[in-house]
Amino acid sequence: MDKKRVVITGIGVLSALGTDTQSHTKGIKEGRSGIKPITLFNTEHPIYRNTNACVLDKEVLEKIAKDDKTLQISCGIHSIAEAIQDAKLSDEEISNAALVIGTSIGASHTFSEFFKQYVLNHEIPDDLLELSSNSAQTITGDIADHFGINGPMCTISTACSASTNAVGRGLDMLRSGKATKIIAGGVDIFTELAFTGFNCLQALSTTNCKPFSQNREGLMLGDSSTFFVLEDLESAKKAGKTIYAEVVSYHFFNEGYHPTSLKSDGSSVYQCMKNVLDKADIHADQIDYVNAHGTATKVNDSSELKGIALLAQERNSKEPLYVSSTKSMLGHCLGAAGAVELATTIMGMNQGFIPPNINVERNDFLEYPDTIAIPDQAIERPFEYAISNSFAFGGNMSSILIKNGINI
């Protein structure tokens, strides 16, 4: 039986580069960095490796969040509202839609505040108790309540692959008939807890994010809320909707190798991408671009590049396989990383450009075969198929395959 074809008809993006999809895409095409001073918490202690990250502008966050102490609920609402409007969903369609949210941070803003106050005061008044009642799951419920969503709901927290898996889960739900419209994506506004954790791992860069550089020294954290509306191709075409991309297939598995590192030979990276292609009966020759996980950490980048090189070896095309890490501009958006990088790939597809890998001089890139090309600025080039990779702590590996929706 032929699989139902699933397409994306709405996109909403909030990132360090913009408050909507168009401003975000403009920043990507220009190769701008979203790096700014961190203002949400104090980073003056000398133990911190950096005081900057790819954060939302303070004024933007204050305007969106208002009294929302989780920050995640309001930011999720912001980008979901854009995606819903973009897809022209009716009130009835919103009510019956499924909601799938990926997050890594979840409610750790309120979690951190709760324990700070408790340690200082040794008391738990009602307002403090309310802070502790938030969780990743309650965030999904609160967002559903805001929009009046009554369909199936799911919260996925597979660290930095969470929102890629959320979109993949949406694909499965549509194909299995569990819903006719899916709102899927991820939200993570990073916290002091996350920042301190990565700092303790010495995984933060002391300068900026330089994926695939010989002199890379770590990642920059980033903020994002990015969501999509998914529906079947037939209903989208019948309604005359804009089709941004087809979600062709996705694959996920647990590498079971190390809590924080990939296998150094790149074999797991290759297998994840190979499996997503095999599921769709697509050959490596048909892939034009890979949006890499590309964290700019020592282990990830060399391992991922080896895995991508293995896939590129299977191509007979005279054109190289283009690869870039948009974390160089957006930072590592944790549970929202997969979604914002997927949106970036889709908008590059639609507007005919390969997103750049900034902050690295040409002579500073890691060695890679001529079957691969890593652009340090946006390249005007139409492309049809792309893979977006998300490789998370705990061995949670995901790849998603999309097709340009312009000519569907």
N, C-alpha and C positions, 0 to 999 in steps of 0.2 A: 504494500500500500504506500502511495506517495505521501511524504511528510507534508503537513501544512506549511506553507511559506509564511514566515513571520517578518513583519517590517516595522520600522520605527517611524512614527508620524508626528512625534512631538519631542522637543528637547528643551530642557531648562538647565542653565549653568550659572553657578556662582563660584567665582575663584578669585585668586589674588590679581588676576588680569582683567576682571570685569564682573559686572553684576547681572549680566544676561549673556545669552549665547553669542550674539553678534559682537559685543565688545570684547568678550573672551577670545573669539576667533581672530579679531583684528590684532590683538596683542600677540597671539601665537604667530600669525603671518609676519608680523614685524620683528619677531624674535626678541620680544621684551622679557625681561626678568621681573617676576613678581616680588622680589625680595624687598623687605621693609623691616624697620625695627619692631621688635616684639613689645607690645604695650599691654597685653592682657594680664601679664604677671611680671614680677621682678626678675630680671636676668643679670643683675649687677654683680652677683657673687663671682669671684675669680674662677671658681670651679667650672663654670659654664664655658664650653668651647666656642660659643657664638651667641650673639645677642640679637640676631636677625633671623627671619624666616619668610616664607612666601605666604604672608598672612593677609586677611581681608583688611582693608583700610578701617581704622578705628571708628571713623564717622559712619561708614557703611554698616559695620557690625552693630553699632549702637542703634542705628535707625531700624535695622531689621529685627534685632533681638528684643528691643524695648525691655520688658520685665521678665523675659524668658531666661531663667538662670541656667537652663541646660544648654542654651545657644543652639543646640542641634534641632530642636523642634521648629523654631522660627526660621532657621536657614533652610531646613527641609521644605517647609511650607513655601518659602520664597521661590525655590527652583521648581518645585512640583507645580505651582500655580502657572509658571511660564510654560512648562511642558504641556499642561492640560489646555491652556489657551491656544498654544501652538497647534495642538492636535484637534482643536475645535470639538472637544467632548461635551456632550449634553449633560444635564444634571442627572438624568437616568443612567447614562453610561458611566459617569463618575461613581454613582451609588453602587452599581453592580461590578465595578472594576476590582481587580486584585491589586494589593499593595505589597511590594517586596522591597525591603530596605536593607542595605548593607552598611554596617558600621563597625569600626574597631574601637573607637573611643567610647561610644555610647553615652552614658550619663556620668562620665568621670569628672566633668566640671562640678557637678553638684556633690559627687562622691568626695572629691578633694576638699571642697569647702566644708562639708559636713565634718570630716575628720580634723581639719584645721581648728574649727571652732570647738569641737569636743575636746581635743587635746589641751587647748588653751583654757577652757572654762569648766570642763568636767561635768557639764550639764547637757541635757537634751530637751530643750523647749520645743513646743509644737512646730514652730517655723523651721527649726533645724531638722526635726523628724521628717517633715515634708520634703526637705532636700534629699534625705536618704532614700526616699521612696521611688526615686526615678531610676530607670534602667534602660537598656537598649530596647527592650520589649515595650515598655510604657511609652517611649518616644514614638514608636510605630503606631501604637494605639491612639496617642494624642493627635498625631498628624491625620490619621484616619477620621477621627472625630471632627477635626476642623473642616475637612472636605466632605463629610458625610459619606465616606466610603464604607460599604457594608459587605463587600466581597471577601474572598480569602485573603488572609494577611500572613506575612512571614518576615521574620527578622533574621538576617544572616550575619554572623560575626566570625568570619574566617580570616581575621587579621586583615592584611593588606590586599587580599583577593576578594574581600567581602562583596563589593559592588559589582565586580565582574560575575561572581556567582549569583548575585541577585538578578542580573539581566539573563543569565543562563537559566535560572529557575523560572523566570518569566517566560522564556522560550518554551520550556517543558510544559508549563501550565497551559499555555495556549494550544500547544500541539495535542495535549491530553484532554482538552475540552473543559478544563476547570474554570476558565473565564474567557471572555471574548475581548476584554481590554485589560492590559496590565500596565500599572505604573511601577517602574522599577529603577533602582539606582542606588546612590549612597550619599551619606552625609557624615563628615568628620571635621569639626573645628578643634584643632589639637589643643591639648591642655598642658598645664604645668607638669602633670604626672607623666604624660607621654614625652614631653621635652626632656625632663630629668632622666627618664628611663633610657632614651637614646643617647643622652649625654654620658650616662654611666657606662654604657656599652662602648663609648668612644666612637660611636657611629656617625656623629654630627660633623659636618665640615667646619673648619675654622674660617673659611672664606666664602665660597659659594659652591653650588652643585655642579660638578664637572663629569657627567657620565661618559664612560669609555675613554677618559683621559689617563695617560700614564701617571699623572700626578694627582689623581683623584684621592680624596681623603675622607669622604663621607657624604651623607645626604643633608638636605635642608628639608625641614618639615613644611607642610603647606596646609591651607584651609580650602575646603570645597564642599559644595552640595550640588550634585548633578543627577538629574532624573530624566527618564525617557517614558514615552507612551508607546507600547507595543500592541499591535493588532495583526490579524491575518491579512494577507495581501489582497484577497478578493474583496473584503469589506472596505479596505482603504481605497482601492481603485473605484469601487462603486460609489463611494462618498466623495470622490474627487479630491482626496487629501494629498498633501505634499508627502512624498515618500523619500526620506533621507537616506535610508539604508535598509538592506535585508540582513537580518541576523540569521546567518546560514547554519552555523553550528557552534557548539562550544564543548570544551573538554576540561575536566578537573580530576585531579587525583592527589593523594598524599604521598610525597616522596619517601617519607619514613627514613630519612637519612640523618638529619641534624636539626636541633631546635631553631637555629637562625641562619644556616648556610645551605647553599645548593651543592650538589655534587660538582667537584671542580672540573670534571671532564665534559660538562655540558650535556651529558646523555639524557638527563631528565628533562631539560629544556627542550631538546630536540624531540623527545617522545611526546611531550605535551602538545607541541605544535603539529607534529606528524599525525597524532590521533585526531586533532580537530579537523585536519584536512581529509583524513580517511573517512571520517563520519559523513562528510559532505561529498565524497567522491571528487575532490578537487586536487589537482596536481600542484606541486610546488612551483612549477612554471607559471601558474596563473596568479601567484601572489606577487604583488608589486611593492608592498610596504609592511614592515613590522614596527608597531609602536612597542618598544621594549620596556620591560620593567625598569631597567636602567637606574638603579638607586645611587650610583657613584660610590658604592662601597667596594673595597678591594676584592672580596670574593664574588659578589653578585655579577659585576660587569664582565669579568674575565670568563666566568662560567657561562653566562648568558650568550656572550658573543661566540663562544665555541659552539654552543648548541645551535645558534642561528646559522653559523657557518656550515654546520652539518646539513641543515635543511637547504641552504643555498647551493650546496654541492649537487643536489638532485635536479637543479634547474638547467635547462638547455638554452635559456634565453640569453641573448647578447647583452641585454640590459642587466645591470646589477640589481640585487635585492636591496631596496632602500631601508635603512634602519635609523631610528632616532629615539632618544628618551626625552619626552616633553617634561619630565621632572626637572630638567635643567631650567625651565621657565616657571613651572607650577609648584615646585617642591614636591615632597612625598606626602600626598593627601590621605595616607593610611587607608581606612576602609572605603573612602570615596575615590581613591586613586584610579581604580579600574574604570569607574564610570566617567570621570572627567577626561581620562586619556582616551576612552572610547569615543566620547563626544568630540574631542579634538581631532581624532582620526576621521570621523565621519564628516566634519566640517571641512577638513582638508580635502577629502574626496570630492565633496560637493562643489568646492570652489577651485579645485584643480591645482592644489599645491601639496608638496611633501613637508610636513612640519619639521622645523630645524632642531638640532642638538647644539645648544649654545654653550658659551663659557669655555670652549676648548679650541685651541689653535690647531691648524691643520697638522703641524708637525708634532703635536702632542698626543694625538689619538693612539690608542692601543693598535698594535699590528692586526690587520685583518685582511682576508683574501680579496682579490679583485672581483669576486662574485658578490661582494657586499659594498655598499656605499653609505657613509654616514655624513649627511649634509650639515654644515655649520650655519647655514642660513636657509630660509624657505626656498624650495625649488618649484618653479611653475611646471607642473607635470600632472596630467590627469591619471588617475589610477582606478582600477575596477575592484580588486580584492585586497583586503588587508587583515592582518592578525594583530590583536592587542593582547599582550602578555601581562599577567599579574602573578608574581611568585612571593608568597607570604611566609612569615615565621610559622614554625610548626610543620613545614613541608607542604603547605596548602598551595598547590600550583594550578593555575587556570589559564587557558587560552581561549579567545573568542574570535570567530571568523565572520567578517561582514563583507557585503557587496554594495557597491555604489548604487543608490536608489534612483539616480537621475533618469536612467534609461529603462527602468523596470516598468 
